[in-house]
Structures are given as structure tokens and as C-alpha cells.
């Protein structure tokens, strides 16, 4: 029996075997969250053809996150397609202490605007549905977020990703400016104390 299985694997093209192995590795690493499923239709000569569109967010809960949407005749197929696409659109977000953002940031897409604010430990995720899915899959533990304008899930997710791509860590800023991390962080904390006085 085992020999038959080995022979069967060898008969399959190498490309198929490699993609299967890669899919197994990736599925262990990432968690996915379905944000929105919508029924869509296409009008053709004979009537209407119905399909389903799924919006999916995937992340490794360590600062990496991605999103995608896909259409298919059935809901599970649409989710599967969107999940595979989302894994190819992964971005890495710098996190402060592995739990929150380094600084406040605003993002927008279309008519949707989001404001993401850093929060002290124990705050939790204070955000709406689509944004909450992004933060949970990314691994953020403390954040305060507000959405204004469009409440369309697609616009909210894209606006959130626009904000996340504009986040910078002190290490990255220091490298760009040719300074030490301590100079930048120290100056930020020093200016805060001056304002308080």
C-alpha cells in the first residue's frame, strides 16, 4: 500500500507536489478571518448568474497581515481563493513591545477614514468589526481605532492597511536619519515633559 502511494506521488507533476507542501507550511503559520461575504450577480442573455464575493484577512499574530477578496460560485470556494490571495499580499507592521502601535496614524481609502491610536497595556482592542479582524490577526493587543465616513467593509479594511503602511518604528527613523534610536526616543519623551510643564 505504501509503495503504491509513493508511486502515485512520483507520477504527479513536481509543481503540484511543491505547491501542496508550501500550502501545508503556510496554513500552519497564518490564521485567517472572514470579514464579509456578499452575493453578487452578473446579468447575461439568459438571465442572472449568481456568485459570492468574500473578503478575508490573514495574519501570523506577530506583526504580519494581509487581505484580499475573491469571487466564486460557492461561499467556501470564494473564501479559499481570497485566503490564498491574501497570503501573497502580506505586509509587516512594526509593533511597540509586540502589543501596540508606535504612534498615532490616520489612513483613508475612498470616502473611508480611520484613526489608529496607541494605547497603554490592558486597554484591549477598541475597534469596529472589519478593523478588529485586522488587529486580531496581526497580533495587536492594545489599540483604539475610530472609523469615519464610509462604513463599507472593503473601504474600512483598505483604509486600515493604508494607515498601517504609514507606521514607522524608531529604529527605522533612526536608520533613515543616521542617528541613534536613543536620540529619537529621548527627544520624543523630553518634548512631552516640556509640554507638561
Secondary structure, DSSP 4 states (H G I P E B T S, - for coil): -HHHHHHHHHHS-HHHHHHHHHHHHHHHH-EEEEEEEEEEEEEETTEEEEEEEEEEEEE-SSSEEEEEEEEESSHHHHHHHHHHHHHHS-EE---BTTTB-SS-EEEEETTEEEEEEE--TT--EE--HHHHHHHHHHT--SEEEEEEE---HHHHHHHHHHHHHT---HHHHHHHHT--HHHHHHHHHHHHHHHH-
